[in-house]
Amino acid sequence: MTGAATISGPERERIAAVLAEIACTAGEVLRRYHRGPCPHALKADGSPSSAADVEAEDLIVAALAARYPGIAVVAEERAQSVTTRPADLFFLVDPLDGTRDFLAGTPDYSVNIALVAGARPVAAALAAPGLDRVWWAGATTVEAPVVAGRPGTGRPVRARAVPETGLVALGSRRHGDAETATCLATLPIRETRQVGSALKFGLIAAGEADIYVRCGPTMEWDTAAGDHVVSAAGGCVVVPGGGPIRYGQGGIDHRNGPFAALGDPALAARLALPARGRDAPAESQVSAAHP
């Protein structure tokens, strides 16, 4: 792999399958710590970092370096040491998404790995070790059970159209906010489920839910893998104005603005995400700068 333009569809599929293997192996590290002693501390932003995060990230970064030498890796635990904008082709890694839930003993945590080319993910894997599920996507999205620490036999999955009975929305167990509630209030929500981590993207890709809105802060490594898993399954992840998240475009901050993951792209026209930050439409940014 020498650049974004050289990555063919079949190669993206092969890369995604490799990322799934790596994510499942990292998941075995997390299983060893889950519901047992797991030393941890708070980072400067108040979020926890645990021994499980660090060990899983070390494994993933070493595996990516061995398999894809020369491609930059932006990983959560190492991100503070990154002082330059990533290259056109780079990996985004979250070795343990949902650390608070993980430390509390809940099973819905995940491992997220995505290859980004030209500001968009082109191959990704999202593993849910606590639920024995893994999704990966190149041009299409595949789901498989995790068997003995590896992906089992996979099957293609597709996001679903808006159900006649109403939407199933996914919310963050620890990150609700008034703006998200306002966005959802205009839609025919039949049920809201509280789910931790990027697992929400996998459930939307598998057709088990319809919408996940997040107006509070997230980082690029939180969303890139899930973004591609949903998009390759026929859904979409949109920012204010209806466009996609563009990764690696915000310098070294890597912070996302508001977004929504949708099983049915037709829902995008019915959403009113709050416009702010780097993903806001240009006219909204001008208005914010000159009230």
Secondary structure, DSSP 8 states (H G I E B T S, - for coil): --SGGG--HHHHHHHHHHHHHHHHHHHHHHHHHTTS---EEE-TTS-EEEHHHHHHHHHHHHHHHHHSTT-EEEEGGGGGG--S---SEEEEEEEEE-HHHHHHT-S--EEEEEEEETTEEEEEEEEEGGGTEEEEESSSEEEEEEETTEE-S-EE-------TT-EEEEE-TT---HHHHHHHHTS-EEEEEE--TTHHHHHHHTTS--EEEE-S-EEHHHHHHHHHHHHHTT-EEE-TTS-B--TT-STT--EE--EEEESSGGGGGG------GGGS-HHHHHHHH--
